[in-house]
Amino acid sequence: MPMTYAYKAMPDSAVPRAASPLFQHMLDTYASETNKVASVWREFTSDELSFRPHPRSGTVQDIFKHQLLSERRFFGEFLGLPEPPAEQVLPQGQAPADYTERLARLASSRLSFIASRNEAWWLEVSPFFDVERTRIWIFWRRLLHTAHHRTQLTVYLRLLGKNVPPTYGPTADVTWGGADPTRTVEAAGRK
């Protein structure tokens, strides 16, 4: 049985086809990573938005806000996508569901633009903070940044004694038939 999610912010049917099949994996991965973030965010309650494991750590809500605002900056400033003004990025409400809905809505609006880009556009060099990088490099850096913050929040969930949803495979809380995590030398040695 393949890995499935209890909730999908972006169903497979909402992912457009890339103008060049070479870039379809980018659209699929962006949608999938957005679903993973949404799954983690949905585990928090409004009462837990102020939780932080250390005084120098961001709160759950700080990380939610950073994710939304930094995605807007990466996609707007560095990749040149049409993005809403920064002051319109955060949700009106303050519940985890409000942040999750806003995450999905913003991500969905980016997919068509990304799908329409060709190889020349992806390989074009663009300013990235104080350096220059190709757009494809910036895109993958964005997804890695997203994975970093999602991982922070999975640690927060564990510290709060909550379930950690699956992202790339089973967790101590969620598994399924056919799941085969690599936790032994024997498993890693399979060909």
C-alpha positions as CSV (number, residue, x, y, z in Angstrom):
1,M,0.0,0.0,0.0
2,P,1.6,3.4,-1.0
3,M,1.9,6.2,1.5
4,T,-1.2,8.3,1.6
5,Y,-2.0,11.5,3.6
6,A,-5.1,12.0,5.8
7,Y,-5.3,15.5,4.3
8,K,-4.1,16.9,1.0
9,A,-4.0,20.7,0.7
10,M,-3.1,20.3,-3.0
11,P,-4.7,17.2,-4.6
12,D,-2.8,15.6,-7.6
13,S,-5.6,16.8,-9.9
14,A,-4.7,20.4,-9.1
15,V,-1.1,20.0,-10.3
16,P,-0.8,21.3,-13.9
17,R,1.3,19.7,-16.6
18,A,4.6,21.4,-17.2
19,A,5.2,22.9,-20.6
20,S,8.4,20.8,-20.8
21,P,8.0,17.3,-19.3
22,L,11.6,17.7,-18.0
23,F,10.2,20.0,-15.3
24,Q,7.1,18.1,-14.3
25,H,8.9,16.7,-11.2
26,M,9.4,20.2,-9.9
27,L,5.6,20.9,-9.9
28,D,4.9,17.5,-8.4
29,T,7.5,18.0,-5.7
30,Y,6.4,21.5,-4.8
31,A,2.8,20.3,-4.4
32,S,3.9,17.3,-2.4
33,E,6.1,19.4,-0.1
34,T,3.3,21.8,0.4
35,N,1.1,18.8,1.4
36,K,3.7,17.7,3.9
37,V,3.9,21.1,5.5
38,A,0.1,21.3,5.7
39,S,0.0,17.9,7.4
40,V,2.5,19.0,10.0
41,W,0.8,22.4,10.6
42,R,-2.6,20.8,11.0
43,E,-1.3,18.8,14.1
44,F,-1.0,22.0,16.1
45,T,-3.8,23.7,18.0
46,S,-4.3,27.4,18.5
47,D,-3.2,27.1,22.1
48,E,0.2,25.8,20.9
49,L,1.0,28.6,18.5
50,S,3.1,30.3,21.2
51,F,5.1,27.2,22.0
52,R,8.9,27.4,21.7
53,P,11.3,24.8,23.0
54,H,13.9,27.4,24.0
55,P,13.8,31.2,24.5
56,R,16.0,31.7,21.4
57,S,13.8,29.4,19.3
58,G,10.9,30.8,17.2
59,T,7.4,30.0,18.2
60,V,5.2,27.7,16.1
61,Q,3.4,30.8,14.8
62,D,6.7,32.5,14.1
63,I,7.7,29.6,11.9
64,F,4.3,29.6,10.1
65,K,4.7,33.3,9.4
66,H,8.3,32.9,8.2
67,Q,7.3,30.1,5.8
68,L,4.6,32.1,4.2
69,L,6.6,35.3,4.0
70,S,9.9,33.7,2.9
71,E,8.1,31.7,0.1
72,R,6.6,35.0,-1.1
73,R,10.1,36.5,-1.2
74,F,11.8,33.6,-2.9
75,F,9.1,33.2,-5.6
76,G,8.5,37.0,-6.1
77,E,11.9,38.6,-5.6
78,F,14.3,35.9,-6.7
79,L,12.3,33.9,-9.2
80,G,10.1,36.7,-10.6
81,L,6.7,35.1,-10.1
82,P,3.6,37.3,-9.7
83,E,3.0,37.4,-5.9
84,P,0.6,39.3,-3.7
85,P,2.0,42.3,-1.8
86,A,3.8,41.2,1.3
87,E,1.2,42.8,3.6
88,Q,-1.4,40.5,2.0
89,V,0.4,37.2,2.5
90,L,-0.5,36.3,6.1
91,P,-4.0,35.0,6.8
92,Q,-6.7,37.1,8.4
93,G,-7.3,34.5,11.1
94,Q,-4.8,33.2,13.5
95,A,-5.7,29.5,13.8
96,P,-3.4,26.8,12.4
97,A,-6.2,26.0,9.8
98,D,-6.0,29.6,8.6
99,Y,-2.3,29.4,8.1
100,T,-2.6,26.0,6.3
101,E,-5.3,27.3,4.0
102,R,-3.2,30.3,3.1
103,L,-0.2,28.2,2.5
104,A,-2.2,26.0,0.0
105,R,-3.8,29.0,-1.7
106,L,-0.5,30.7,-2.3
107,A,1.2,27.5,-3.5
108,S,-1.7,26.7,-5.9
109,S,-1.5,30.2,-7.5
110,R,2.2,29.6,-8.3
111,L,1.8,26.3,-10.1
112,S,0.4,27.5,-13.4
113,F,3.2,30.1,-13.8
114,I,5.9,27.5,-12.9
115,A,4.3,25.0,-15.3
116,S,4.6,27.5,-18.2
117,R,8.3,28.1,-17.9
118,N,10.8,26.7,-20.3
119,E,14.4,25.5,-19.9
120,A,15.9,28.9,-20.8
121,W,13.9,30.5,-18.1
122,W,14.9,28.0,-15.5
123,L,18.6,28.3,-16.4
124,E,18.6,32.1,-16.4
125,V,20.7,33.6,-13.6
126,S,18.8,35.8,-11.1
127,P,19.9,37.8,-8.0
128,F,19.7,35.7,-4.8
129,F,20.4,37.8,-1.7
130,D,24.0,39.0,-2.3
131,V,24.9,36.5,-5.1
132,E,23.5,35.2,-8.3
133,R,22.1,31.7,-9.0
134,T,20.1,30.0,-11.7
135,R,16.4,30.0,-11.1
136,I,16.3,26.2,-10.9
137,W,18.9,26.4,-8.1
138,I,16.8,29.0,-6.3
139,F,13.7,26.8,-6.6
140,W,15.4,23.8,-5.1
141,R,17.0,25.9,-2.4
142,R,13.4,27.1,-1.5
143,L,12.2,23.6,-1.2
144,L,15.1,22.6,1.0
145,H,14.4,25.7,3.2
146,T,10.8,24.5,3.5
147,A,11.9,21.0,4.5
148,H,14.1,22.6,7.2
149,H,11.3,24.5,8.8
150,R,8.9,21.6,8.5
151,T,11.4,19.4,10.4
152,Q,11.7,22.1,13.1
153,L,8.0,21.8,13.7
154,T,8.0,18.0,13.7
155,V,10.5,18.2,16.6
156,Y,8.1,20.7,18.3
157,L,5.2,18.2,17.8
158,R,7.3,15.4,19.4
159,L,8.2,17.7,22.4
160,L,4.5,18.5,22.8
161,G,3.8,14.7,22.9
162,K,1.8,14.9,19.7
163,N,1.7,12.6,16.7
164,V,4.2,13.3,13.9
165,P,2.6,12.7,10.5
166,P,4.5,10.9,7.8
167,T,6.4,13.0,5.3
168,Y,8.8,10.7,3.5
169,G,7.8,7.5,5.1
170,P,6.4,6.0,8.3
171,T,6.9,7.6,11.7
172,A,6.6,6.1,15.2
173,D,3.0,7.3,15.1
174,V,1.9,6.4,11.5
175,T,2.8,3.4,9.4
176,W,1.1,1.2,6.9
177,G,1.4,-2.3,5.3
178,G,4.4,-2.6,3.1
179,A,6.3,0.3,4.8
180,D,10.0,-0.7,4.9
181,P,12.0,2.0,6.7
182,T,15.8,1.6,6.5
183,R,16.9,1.3,10.1
184,T,19.4,-1.5,9.8
185,V,22.6,-2.3,7.9
186,E,20.8,-5.2,6.3
187,A,18.0,-3.0,5.0
188,A,20.5,-0.5,3.6
189,G,22.4,-3.3,1.9
190,R,19.4,-4.4,-0.3
191,K,19.8,-4.0,-4.0
